[in-house]
Amino acid sequence: MYDLIIVGGGPAGTAAGVYASRKRLKTLLITKEWGGQSTVSPDIQNWIGTPHISGDALAKSLADHLRTYADEVLTIKDRSLVTKLENTGEGFSVTLDDGSVEKGRSILIASGSKRRQLTVPGADVFENKGLTYCASCDGPLFAGVDVAVIGGGNAGFETAAQLLAYAKSVTLLHHGEKFKADPVTIEHVLSHPNMKAIASASTTAIVGGKFVSGLRYQDAAGAEHELPVSGIFVEIGMIPNTDFVKDILPLDEYGRVKIDPWTQKTEVAGVWAAGDCTNIKYHQNNISAGDAVRALEDIYVALKTK
């Protein structure tokens, strides 16, 4: 039986694996792929200590870093997906997609989340060609041009606020009649002279040639419009990768694992969680890594003081 099983190979899972190995906890890390959501980004500029790095390069560096610790203490199972987590009473068991079962005294869920994808015509064609799902990663690439944000919640308005620091103009479109963001956030963002927001605007297509040149949307009356922009940022929600824990862990209304942010503990003794799969306010690579380190410090104390 392992002391710890870590589920996930993004910044959170990798950071946890490094710290677990250095603390000499007998650990198994299971991941389907390395790097998390950032693998789609061509140029990440906010990974601390690295001015520029592609998502693929970040994923490789995470894997390479952790593999330097792989020994009799740390075991890595990549290209593997956890499909079920169970409490055995004496610890926990995880079932993998190949049918194998692994057991551990404690669990760290660092399975991340995925962006809800825009499914209108052209969205898949222009992804990473002007259409992106990460303003923090890609926003500075659109300095001095007109951009659009799709999504009327807090994430959409916060993305718009980031983009206003360098974009020529930002237009936010929301399919509903009323924006879902906090009123104070809406008021603050809309007060910027280069900001515009359109409610009851349903995006119908992304258009362009080699790169994005605009989007089409339909208003409440059914009329079609085309908005010329050079960048499109999609903020229509996140889908946490938590299906495998829904029968054992309490989740919030969005399917995220509920944690105590002081320790990263879940409501089930012996299970911790960190990163984008948790119900914290902000989700970033650097935050995920830090949260995982906090979890490992707490896990180590819990295991060594039992």
C-alpha positions in Angstrom: 0.0 0.0 0.0 1.3 3.5 -0.9 1.4 6.3 1.6 0.0 8.6 -1.0 -1.7 8.3 -4.4 -1.7 11.6 -6.4 -4.2 11.8 -9.3 -3.1 14.3 -11.9 -0.1 15.4 -13.9 -0.5 19.1 -14.2 1.2 21.8 -12.1 -0.6 20.7 -9.0 0.0 17.0 -9.3 3.6 17.5 -10.4 4.4 19.8 -7.5 2.8 17.4 -5.1 4.9 14.5 -6.5 8.2 16.4 -6.1 7.4 17.3 -2.5 6.1 13.8 -1.7 9.3 12.3 -3.0 11.6 14.7 -1.2 9.7 13.9 2.0 10.2 10.2 1.2 6.6 9.3 1.2 5.9 6.1 -0.7 3.9 7.7 -3.6 2.1 6.7 -6.7 1.3 9.5 -9.3 -1.3 8.6 -11.9 -2.0 10.9 -14.9 -3.5 10.5 -18.3 -1.3 13.3 -19.7 1.1 15.9 -18.4 0.7 19.7 -18.2 -3.1 20.3 -17.7 -5.0 22.9 -19.6 -2.0 24.9 -20.6 -0.8 22.4 -23.2 -3.0 24.2 -25.7 -1.2 27.5 -25.2 1.5 28.5 -27.7 3.2 31.0 -25.4 2.8 31.1 -21.6 4.3 34.2 -20.1 3.2 34.0 -16.4 4.8 30.7 -15.3 7.1 32.1 -12.6 10.8 31.9 -13.4 10.2 31.4 -17.1 9.5 34.5 -19.2 8.2 32.4 -22.2 7.3 28.8 -22.6 4.9 26.9 -24.8 2.2 24.6 -23.3 3.9 21.5 -24.7 7.3 22.6 -23.3 5.8 23.2 -19.9 4.2 19.7 -19.9 7.6 18.2 -20.8 9.4 20.1 -18.1 6.9 19.0 -15.5 7.2 15.4 -16.5 11.0 15.6 -16.7 11.3 17.3 -13.3 9.2 14.6 -11.6 11.0 11.7 -13.4 14.2 12.8 -11.8 12.7 11.8 -8.5 11.2 8.5 -9.7 12.8 5.7 -7.6 11.8 3.1 -5.0 9.8 5.8 -3.2 8.0 7.5 -6.2 6.2 5.5 -8.9 4.7 7.2 -12.0 1.9 5.7 -14.1 1.3 8.0 -17.0 -1.1 7.4 -19.9 -3.5 6.1 -17.2 -6.9 7.4 -16.2 -8.4 6.9 -12.7 -12.1 5.9 -13.2 -13.1 5.3 -9.6 -12.1 6.2 -6.0 -13.3 4.0 -3.1 -12.9 4.2 0.7 -11.9 0.7 1.9 -12.0 1.5 5.6 -8.3 0.9 5.9 -7.4 3.4 3.2 -8.4 4.0 -0.4 -8.4 2.2 -3.7 -8.3 3.7 -7.1 -9.4 1.8 -10.2 -7.6 2.6 -13.5 -9.0 2.5 -17.0 -7.1 -0.7 -17.7 -9.0 -2.4 -14.8 -6.0 -2.4 -12.4 -6.5 -1.3 -8.8 -4.0 0.6 -6.6 -4.3 1.2 -2.8 -3.1 4.1 -0.7 -3.3 5.4 2.9 -4.1 8.9 1.6 -5.2 10.5 -1.7 -4.5 13.9 -3.3 -7.0 14.8 -6.1 -5.2 17.1 -8.6 -7.2 16.1 -11.6 -7.8 19.6 -12.9 -10.6 20.7 -15.1 -11.3 21.5 -18.7 -12.7 24.5 -20.4 -16.3 24.3 -21.6 -15.7 24.5 -25.4 -17.4 26.8 -27.8 -19.2 24.7 -30.3 -20.3 27.1 -33.0 -19.0 26.8 -36.6 -15.4 28.0 -36.9 -14.6 27.6 -33.2 -12.5 24.5 -33.6 -10.8 25.8 -36.8 -9.6 29.0 -35.2 -8.6 27.7 -31.7 -5.1 29.0 -31.1 -5.4 31.1 -34.3 -7.0 34.0 -32.5 -9.5 32.1 -30.4 -8.3 31.2 -27.0 -9.5 30.0 -23.6 -6.9 31.6 -21.4 -6.5 35.4 -21.1 -3.7 35.1 -18.5 -1.7 32.9 -20.9 -2.4 34.6 -24.2 -3.8 38.0 -23.5 -0.6 40.0 -24.0 -0.3 38.6 -27.5 -3.3 40.8 -28.5 -1.9 44.1 -27.4 -3.3 47.1 -29.4 -6.0 45.2 -31.2 -9.8 44.8 -30.9 -10.9 41.7 -29.0 -14.1 40.0 -27.9 -15.0 38.1 -24.7 -17.7 35.5 -24.9 -19.3 34.9 -21.4 -21.2 37.1 -19.0 -20.2 35.7 -15.6 -17.4 36.8 -13.2 -14.8 35.0 -15.3 -15.9 36.8 -18.4 -15.8 40.3 -16.8 -12.5 39.5 -15.0 -11.0 38.4 -18.4 -12.3 41.7 -19.9 -10.6 43.6 -17.1 -7.3 41.9 -17.8 -7.5 42.5 -21.5 -8.3 46.2 -21.1 -4.7 46.7 -19.9 -3.4 46.2 -23.4 -6.1 45.6 -26.0 -7.4 48.5 -28.1 -11.0 47.7 -27.2 -12.9 44.8 -25.6 -16.4 43.8 -26.5 -18.1 41.3 -24.2 -21.1 39.2 -25.5 -23.5 37.3 -23.3 -26.3 35.1 -24.5 -28.6 35.9 -21.6 -30.7 39.0 -21.0 -28.8 39.8 -17.8 -25.1 39.5 -17.0 -24.3 37.0 -14.3 -21.2 38.7 -12.8 -21.3 40.5 -9.5 -22.9 44.0 -9.9 -19.8 45.8 -8.6 -17.6 43.9 -11.1 -19.9 44.8 -14.0 -20.0 48.4 -13.0 -16.3 48.7 -12.6 -15.4 47.0 -15.9 -18.1 48.8 -18.0 -16.8 52.2 -16.7 -13.7 51.8 -18.9 -13.9 53.9 -22.0 -12.6 51.1 -24.3 -15.2 48.5 -23.0 -18.5 47.5 -24.4 -20.9 44.7 -23.4 -23.8 43.3 -25.3 -26.5 41.2 -23.7 -28.9 38.8 -25.5 -26.1 38.1 -28.0 -25.8 34.5 -29.1 -22.6 33.8 -30.9 -23.3 31.8 -34.1 -20.0 31.6 -35.9 -16.3 32.4 -35.8 -14.9 33.8 -39.0 -11.5 34.6 -40.6 -8.9 33.5 -43.0 -5.6 32.3 -41.7 -6.5 33.9 -38.3 -9.6 35.2 -36.7 -11.1 38.3 -38.2 -14.4 38.4 -36.4 -17.5 36.6 -35.0 -21.2 36.5 -35.9 -23.9 36.8 -33.3 -27.7 36.9 -33.2 -29.5 39.5 -31.1 -32.8 39.0 -29.1 -34.9 39.9 -32.2 -33.1 37.3 -34.3 -31.1 39.7 -36.4 -27.6 38.7 -37.4 -24.5 40.9 -36.8 -20.8 40.6 -37.4 -18.2 42.0 -35.0 -14.7 42.5 -36.5 -12.1 41.5 -33.9 -8.6 40.0 -34.0 -8.9 38.0 -30.8 -11.7 36.0 -29.1 -11.5 34.9 -25.5 -14.0 32.3 -24.4 -15.2 32.2 -20.8 -18.3 30.0 -20.8 -17.5 27.9 -17.8 -15.3 25.1 -16.6 -15.9 21.3 -16.3 -14.0 19.8 -13.4 -12.5 16.4 -13.9 -14.3 14.9 -10.8 -16.6 12.2 -12.1 -14.5 9.5 -10.5 -15.0 10.9 -7.0 -18.6 12.0 -7.1 -19.7 8.9 -5.1 -17.3 9.5 -2.3 -16.6 13.2 -2.0 -19.0 16.2 -1.5 -18.9 18.4 -4.6 -20.3 21.9 -5.0 -22.9 22.9 -7.5 -20.3 23.1 -10.3 -18.9 19.6 -9.6 -15.8 20.9 -7.9 -14.3 19.2 -4.8 -15.0 21.1 -1.6 -11.9 21.8 0.4 -10.7 23.7 3.5 -8.4 26.3 1.9 -6.3 26.4 5.1 -5.1 22.7 4.6 -6.6 21.6 1.3 -8.5 18.8 3.1 -11.8 17.5 1.7 -14.7 16.5 3.9 -13.5 12.9 3.8 -10.6 12.1 6.2 -7.5 11.0 4.3 -8.4 12.8 1.0 -7.0 16.2 0.0 -7.5 18.1 -3.2 -5.6 21.0 -5.0 -5.8 22.9 -8.2 -8.6 23.5 -10.7 -10.8 20.7 -9.5 -11.4 22.5 -6.2 -13.9 25.2 -5.2 -11.4 28.0 -4.8 -11.9 31.4 -6.3 -8.9 31.7 -8.7 -7.5 29.1 -10.9 -3.9 29.5 -12.3 -0.9 27.2 -12.8 1.1 29.0 -10.1 -1.8 28.9 -7.7 -2.4 25.2 -8.4 1.3 24.4 -7.7 1.2 26.3 -4.5 -2.0 24.7 -3.3 -0.5 21.3 -3.9 2.6 22.1 -1.9 0.3 23.3 1.0 -1.6 20.0 0.7 1.6 18.0 0.8 2.8 19.7 4.0 -0.5 18.8 5.6 -0.5 15.3 4.3 3.0 14.7 5.6 2.0 15.9 9.1 -1.1 13.8 9.0 0.7 10.6 8.0 3.6 11.0 10.3 1.6 11.9 13.4 -1.0 9.1 13.2 
